[in-house]
Amino acid sequence: MVKRALAIVLILITGYWLANALAQVPFGADKMLVGKYYLENVKDQTGAVNAVTAVVVNYRGLDTLGEVTVLFIAATGVAALLWRKKRERTAKSEGSVVLQTGSRLLLPFIMLFGAYIFIHGHLTPGGGFPGGATIATAFLMLYLAFREYEIPHKVFEPLEGLAGMSYVIVGLIGLAIGGYFLFDWIWQTWQLGHDNIGKLFSAGFIPIIYTLIGLKVGTELTGIVDNMVKEPKEGGQ
Amino acid sequence: MEKASKISRYLYTVIVLFVIWLFLTSSLDPQELTIGLLFSIIIGALTYEVFTERGLANLHPRRIAYAIAYIPYFLWAMIMANLDVAYRVLHPKRPINPGIVECKTVLKNNAGKLALANSITLTPGTITLDVKGDRYFIHWIDVKDASVEGASDNITRPFEKFLKVIFE
């Protein structure tokens, strides 16, 4: 009781303190320092119509590479924590006909929509991370509907590594051509797609990197799901 | 039911995916079409084995015509169902007589069974609880006939005349 009351008082004090600090910032005032530069130059410098994508992949690409690394470490960590030699699915009952047929019919559509999200990253909201998560959802659905289902590991893990490596290689090519890591060589050096800004084939390496991120995130989250739903075989620790 | 050839199933998946892509992008820009076709081909190759059993035979004109005719028929049934439930909710005496009935279906195809189960759930106060073989277990808000034959006449029969052509 005392503990709970103390916790509530502490939260109220912290909340008041934060609200007080925020009250110093006038609402609606123009606070953009770097933002203006991004909005004014995004089309010429990157070719992307979606300014968020341009910032995430192009201007601050190193952060995205870090994010991808964090996700990779998370997936590896889960795999390391749950590692056993013999592991199998432990679901007791099969899904009904309705669930199984439904998930089989939905699978290609979910995957297509995930691909749609990541290839249109430079034009519409979304990008590699939402697209990859959508694709992982399709596999999660298969895991939930079928008792025996398992992803083809021989394809998934190499694909995951390959996508991550390709991201770094794209960055390294930029380093060789333009002088710094993740320099957008397709847009700045090759000048590819300069005449169709706003259409699909534009924005330099953003669609390529987002395709790689989409593949990586999709396979990675699926791998995490795969690790989490399997349990050690009885007596097979 | 025997499976169609791999090529037929693959082509069918690619066609369906490409049509969905056209609706998604709602643009006929050649760039969109190229990428859409590429993705349809890749995703089709990955998923056609789970997606379809009968392949191109699904695109028989008779089946498509029945499928298009089924849409307004089903929407009308759905509107009437929702008005019926609204009536039951608003009526002061609440005329409900709920129960679980068993129905039989003549459909043998899994996709057909899925369509029937979903159609039942979305229409006149009925919800599909489980499907086992050719038996449907249905929760009915107003049980008029508890026998298997009678319930089938009331619940599954009206949809089956369409679904049988579309999926069998």
Chai-1 contact restraints between the chains, C-beta under 6 A:
chainA,res_idxA,chainB,res_idxB,connection_type,confidence,min_distance_angstrom,max_distance_angstrom,comment,restraint_id
A,S96,B,D130,contact,1.0,0.0,6.0,A-B,restraint_1
A,S96,B,V131,contact,1.0,0.0,6.0,A-B,restraint_2
A,V97,B,N110,contact,1.0,0.0,6.0,A-B,restraint_3
A,V97,B,K113,contact,1.0,0.0,6.0,A-B,restraint_4
A,V97,B,V131,contact,1.0,0.0,6.0,A-B,restraint_5
A,V98,B,L114,contact,1.0,0.0,6.0,A-B,restraint_6
A,V98,B,A117,contact,1.0,0.0,6.0,A-B,restraint_7
A,V98,B,V131,contact,1.0,0.0,6.0,A-B,restraint_8
A,T101,B,N110,contact,1.0,0.0,6.0,A-B,restraint_9
A,T101,B,A111,contact,1.0,0.0,6.0,A-B,restraint_10
A,T101,B,L114,contact,1.0,0.0,6.0,A-B,restraint_11
A,G102,B,L114,contact,1.0,0.0,6.0,A-B,restraint_12
A,R104,B,V50,contact,1.0,0.0,6.0,A-B,restraint_13
A,L107,B,T47,contact,1.0,0.0,6.0,A-B,restraint_14
A,L107,B,V50,contact,1.0,0.0,6.0,A-B,restraint_15
A,P108,B,L17,contact,1.0,0.0,6.0,A-B,restraint_16
A,P108,B,I43,contact,1.0,0.0,6.0,A-B,restraint_17
A,P108,B,T47,contact,1.0,0.0,6.0,A-B,restraint_18
A,P108,B,F51,contact,1.0,0.0,6.0,A-B,restraint_19
A,M111,B,I43,contact,1.0,0.0,6.0,A-B,restraint_20
A,L112,B,L17,contact,1.0,0.0,6.0,A-B,restraint_21
A,L112,B,I43,contact,1.0,0.0,6.0,A-B,restraint_22
A,A115,B,F39,contact,1.0,0.0,6.0,A-B,restraint_23
A,Y116,B,L24,contact,1.0,0.0,6.0,A-B,restraint_24
A,I119,B,I35,contact,1.0,0.0,6.0,A-B,restraint_25
A,K199,B,Q31,contact,1.0,0.0,6.0,A-B,restraint_26
A,L200,B,Q31,contact,1.0,0.0,6.0,A-B,restraint_27
A,L200,B,E32,contact,1.0,0.0,6.0,A-B,restraint_28
A,L200,B,I35,contact,1.0,0.0,6.0,A-B,restraint_29
A,F201,B,Q31,contact,1.0,0.0,6.0,A-B,restraint_30
